[in-house]
């Protein structure tokens, strides 16, 4: 789908509101700048779910980490509305597939990247030639949505090229930290292509080309000494949902079922070697369960002095209390020192956060709403957050802490406004009933590229 068609679809959703949207094309040059989780959002990367979710069959759900197959038409409409809400605050909302298309507009580069993709994916030369012959928009779409096998051959492979339905969870394939990016090593084979596509964008798009952006790039030339050294160690995994930039100098990283110790240490060493401003990493060891797949499913920052938490994991003496360790990047070697809790560790760093309980005060509601991403808030500006409207207990608890509860339709239809120039706090409730079935919330679906300082 071309950028123009995507633009038209967004405009159709809410007609007159389109004047607020600006453009979805990436500017000629961009400076990454993410030194916090809550500063006003300036630029963000997303992906409108496309044909890749329409071709899923039930047998693929476990492999692709979905809890259900989605109704694509409704999922896309919910995502368009989600983007429309983001435009109320952000200057730029970019789609990774659109950026890929722009990369492929350079024919020589397109041919080079197809050869690289074919080599990494072990595709035959004839298939690489087939991909090279496609125009930029077609190629970008195929690399995301895949190619269905012969319909008449029921005994053959389902796909000639598998789709990547998880791509609309834009948080995970890469992490923007400060003015650089770390390409992630995904924990499952089904998601590894997401990191490769992300790498193509950040290394070759005109907005980033020529800049020394990379803190970590595990997909660099496999013949390089760094890659060879890594191959001898335990395979490292790192996913973006486990990384929170608490402050310019403080990073939170989850040790979870998706991010392992080797991945954390690889990131820490890369930041240390690159003279990153990150001086401290707080490692949060979360119980390895599907319901706690990433750190941001149990903890997100919402304001300068507030955070949204799943109490059994984050609060002291919780039933599933996370273990917390501190890594000091100013020391010669990387070591772990045990900490009392995440909130007490942040308080020592000058971040005294008041916890707001996902699901409210009832244990049953906490469990239910954590499962449906009640703790996975995405911050548009200090105290202005996005959450699924289905998490009513979380909304009630936020209201008790002074957040104005605003529903998606009221904002989109002009029945209410966001007074972002004041200190008013808002919890914007988006519908997301179809999107939430894929097990990811508003933070999961977004990767900030630039935020204002706070």
N, C-alpha and C positions, 0 to 999 in steps of 0.2 A: 504494500500500500504506500502510495507516495505521501510526501509531507503535506501537499495541498489537500489530498483527500482526508488525511487525519485532521487537518485544520477545519475542513468543512464539517466533518462529523462532530467535532467539539462545538462548533458554532450552532449547528442544528439543535444540539441538546437544549440550549437556553437562549437562542436568538439574540435579544438585545444585550445580554450580558457579555457577548463576545468582545465588545469594545474594551473590556478589562484585560483581555488575554495577551495582548502583544503578539509576539511571534514565537513559533516553536523551533525556528532554525537557530543553530548555535552561532554565536558571534564569531568574528574572524579570529579573535584571540581571547583566551580566558585564563584567569589566574585562580587556581584552586585556593580556597581559604576556609578551612573548617577547624576552628580552635575551641569549639564548644558545641553543646547539644541544643542550646536554647536561643541563640542570637537570631535576629530576624532573618528569615530565609531569603537568600538572594537568587540562588540557582540550584536546581535539583534535577536529578536523573530518575526517570520512571520508564515503564514500558506498558503500553496498552496491550492487554492479552489478546492475541490474534488467533489465527487458524491452529496454532500449536495446542490450544486447549480444546479445540473442536474435534481433533482426531484422537484424543485419548479414549482408551477402552478400559473397562474395569480391571482387567488383568495387569495394567500398567501402574495402578495406584500405589502399590507398595514400593515399587522401584522408584517412582517419581515423587514419593513422600506426600502424596495427596490423600485426604480422607474421603474424597468423593470425586466423581467426574463433574465438571461444571457445565452449566448452561451458558454457552459462550455469549449469546446475545445479551443476556441480562448482566453477566459479569462485565462486559465491555461498557454497557451503559452506566453501571455503578462506578467503573473506573473513570469514565469521562467526567462524571459528576465530581468525583474525588479530585481530579485534576483541576476542575473549575474552581473548587474551594481553595486549592493551593494558590491559584492565580490571584485571589483576593489580597495576598500578602507578597508572594514571590515575584521577582522580576523576570524569571526565566524558568520554564518547565520543558525539559528536553527528553526525548524518547531515544533510548539506545539504538533501536532499529533504524530510526531516522539518521542518527549519527553514522551508523554503519553504511547506510546508503551513500552518504556524503563522502565517506572514505573511498568507496568503490567507484566514485565518479572519475578518479584517476585510473585510467585503463591499465597502465603499467603496474601500478600498485595493486590493483584488483587481481591481475594475473599472478603477482608475487604472493599475495595473501591466499589465493585459492591453492597455489602449490603448497604453501605452508600448511593450510588446513587439511589438504588431501594427505600430506605426509604424516601429520599427527594422527589423523583419523584412519590411516591405512586404506585409503580409497584407491581404486584402480585409476590408471591414467585416463581412460575413456570417461570416467565419471568426473574427473577434474576438468576435462575439456568441456563436458556438458555444463558444469557450473560456470566456467569462464565465459561461455557463450551468452549467459544471461545478462540482462542489463542491471545496473546498480540496484534498483528497487527490487527486482525479482530475486537477485542473489541474496540481498539482505533478508528478504522474507523467507527464502528457502533455508538459509542457515539457522533461522529461528524455528520455523514451522515444520521443517523436514519434508520428506517426500514419501508419500504412501506407496507401498508396493503394488504389484499387479492385483487389481480387485478380483480377477477371476481365479487367481492361484491361491486357494485357501491354505495350502500346505507350505507355501513359501513364507519368507519373512514378512512381517507386517509392514515394515518400512524399509525403503532403500536408504533413507537417511532419517534417523530418529528425530523427533521434535524435542524442543526444550521448554516444556510448559511452565517450569518454575521461573522463567526469566522475568515475569512481572514482579517477582520479589527482588527488586533491584538492589536491595541492601547488601546481598550476600556475595556477589562475585568480585567486588572490589571494596576497598575502604579508603576514603579520603581523610587524611590526617594532616592538619596544618595545610601546607602548600604542596603536599605530595600525595601519592596514591600507592597503596599496596594491593597488588593483584592477589586474589585469594586462592588457596589450594582447597578445593571443595572436597567434602568428606565422602561423597557418593559419586560413582561413575556417571550417573544420570545427569549430574549438574556440572560436570567438568567443562563442557563446551561454553557455558555461560562465562567462565573466567577468560577463556580464549577470545571470545567476542569482545569482552570488555577490554582486554589487552590491545586488540586491534584498534579500538576507538581511542584509548588514551595514548597509544604510541604513534598513531598515524593520522588522526584527524587534524585538520588544519588549525583548529583552535588550540591544540596541545603540541603539535609537531615542533621539534626544535627545543622544547623545554626539558630540563632534567627533572622529571616528575616523580620518578619511581623510588619509593622507599624499599619496595620488595617486589620482585618479578620472578616467581618460580617457573614461569613459562619461557624464560629466555632460552637462547640457543642451548640445546641439551649437551652440546659438545664443550660448553664453556667450563672452566675449572670450578666455578662456584656451583654449577648444577651437578657436576660429577661428584663433588664433595658432599652435597646434600643427598645424592642418591645412595650413598653408603650409610646414611643414618636412617633412623626410623622415619617412615613417610610422615611428612608434616601435613596437618590439616588446619585450616583457618577459614572461618566464614564471617562475613560482615555483621551479621546479627549479634555476634559475640563481642563486638568492639564498640565502645562508647568513648567519645572524646569529652571527658568531664571538664577539662580545662586545658589551656595551652600546654601545660607541663604535666598533666595527669591523664593517663589512659586507663580505662577499665576494660579488661578482657575476660570473657567467660571461658572456663575450662569445662566443656560440656560434651555431649555425645557427638557434636559436629566439629569442635575445635579441640585439638589435643595439646599436650605439653610441648611437643616438638614444634608445632606451629606457632605457639606463643613465644617460645625461645627464639625461633627464626625471625619473627617480627621484632622482638626486643633487640636482638643483635643487629638487625638491619637499621633500626632507628638509632641505635647507639653509634654504629659505624658511619651513619650519614649525618651526624651532628644535628639530629632532630631536636626541637625544643622540648620533647617529651623526656622528663627526668624520672618519672615514677610510673610504674605499671602496677595496678591492683588486680591481681588474678582472683577471680571469683569462681570457686569450684562448686558447680551446681550439680545436684544429683542427675545421673545420666538416664533420663527418661524422655520419652517422646514429647510429653507435655511441657518439658523444660528444654526444648531443643536448642534455644539460644538464650544468652543472658538477657536480651531485651524482651523476652517473654515473661520475665519476673521482675524487671527493674528498668524504668526509664526516668530520665529527668524531665520535669515539666516547667520549672521556673527557677529563678536564682536561688531560692531557698526551699524548694519542694521537689519531691519525687513520688512517682507512682510505684508501688511495690506489691508483690505477692508475699504477704506476711510469713507464711510457713517457711519460706526459703531465705528471705532477706532479713527479717527481724531476729534479734537475739532470742535464743531458746525456742525458736520455731521448730516444728516437727521435722522439717527437712532443711534445717539451717545450713546455708552454704559456708564452706571453709574459705577463708580469705588470706591471701599471701601478698606481700609487697616485694616488688623487684626494683632495685635502685640502679638506674642506668648510668649514674655518675661514677659507680665503682668499676674497678678494672674487670672483674668477672661478674657474671650474672648469678645471683643467689636469691633464694626465697626466704623471707622472714614471716612467720605466722602472725596474723592479726586477729583482734577480737571479733570484729564484724566489718561489713562493708561501710555502714553508716558511721561507725566510730572511726574508721580509717580515713574517711573523707573529712570528718570533723577535724581530725588532726592536721589535715591539709588546708584548713580554713573554709571548708564547705560544710556548713552546719545545715543539714537538710531535714525538713519535716516530712515523714513518710505518710502518704495517703494510700489507704488499703484498697487494692483491686477487689471488687465485689462487696465492699463495705465491711461490716464487722461480723457477719455470719460466715462460719467456716464453710458451709455447703456452698453458699453463693461465691465465696472466694475461689473455691475449686472450679465451679462451673464457669465463672467469668475469666479466670486465668486461661482456661482451655480455649475460650473464644477471644483471646488476645486483649482482655481487659487491662492488662498492664503494659501493652505495647503502644504507647502514645507517641505521636509524631508532633513535634513542636514547630509551629509556624513563626512564632515570636515569643518572647518571655511571657509565660502564662497564657498562651493561646495554643491550644492543642487539639488534635484530631483523634477521635476514637469511634469505634463501632457503636451505633445506637442500641444494639441488642444488649449491651452491658449496662443494664439499668442500675444495678447496685453500685457499680463504679461511678456512674454519673451522680447518683444521690450522695455518695461520699465526697465527690469533688464539689458538689453544691454546698455541702457542710463546711468546706474549706474556702468558700468565697468565689467559686467559679460560676459564671453565668452559663447555664446550659442552653446551647443554641442548636436547633435542628437544621440539617442540610437544606431542606426546602425553604425554610424561613429566610435563610441567607441568600440562596440562589434566586428566589422570587422577590427579593427586596423588602421583605416584611421586617427585617432587622438589619443592623449594621454592626461591623466590628469597629469599636473605638480604639484602634491600636495606638493612637497617640496619647492615650491615658494609661493608668495602671490597672484598668479593668482586666479581669481574668476570664477566659472563655474556654469551655470544653465543647467543641463542635462535634455533634453526633452525625456521622455519615452512615448511610444505610448498609452497604456492604454485606447483605445477607448471603449473596452468592459468593462473593470474594472470600468471605470468612471460612467457607467450607474447604478452602485449600490450605488452611492452617497458617495464616499469616495476617498481621494487622497493618495499620497505617505506617508504622515505622518500617516494617518489613518491605513495604512497597516503594520505598523512597531511598535515594542516596544523595544527600546534600553535596553539592560541589562548592558552594560558597555561603557563608553566613556572616552577619555583622558581628563585630566584637561586642562583648558584654562586660 
